[in-house]
């Protein structure tokens, strides 16, 4: 008889122990894992909203670096603003996007246009990391360092043109 009482008591203890360790059906906000870095909410792409000049790049520098004359410059409302340089045909020839803020967002902006898995690694200027590649209608050079990112797209196929503008942007802004 003692064996039956002991076995029933042991079974009750095991059942109670299991019931206490069962996780709740709905996880609370404090027990959820943090979102992966790829789930960072990116700011919207900049849009040209105002006239030039670009506060950190001269039109003549862009013309020389990109190999096309600049007919018009527009800027975005961002701080610092993105700059949009247009060719004599009126079509966009080069865009410079500068982001200063959260490191995860800076890195995600670069990875969006020059994904680590598919682009060539970019490490110029020293201390900056990102990628470069040809894209439809041109090329992109994008790098980040800490909470800063610079993304340059050009209508030219040579990524060296975008890299030259990126380096000048970083220097001019003291990033």
Secondary structure as UniProt FT lines:
FT   HELIX           2..21
FT   TURN            29..31
FT   HELIX           37..39
FT   STRAND          50..51
FT   HELIX           59..66
FT   STRAND          72..75
FT   STRAND          83..86
FT   TURN            88..89
FT   STRAND          92..100
FT   HELIX           103..113
FT   TURN            116..118
FT   STRAND          120..122
FT   TURN            126..127
FT   STRAND          129..135
FT   TURN            136..137
FT   STRAND          138..145
FT   TURN            146..147
FT   STRAND          148..154
FT   HELIX           159..173
//
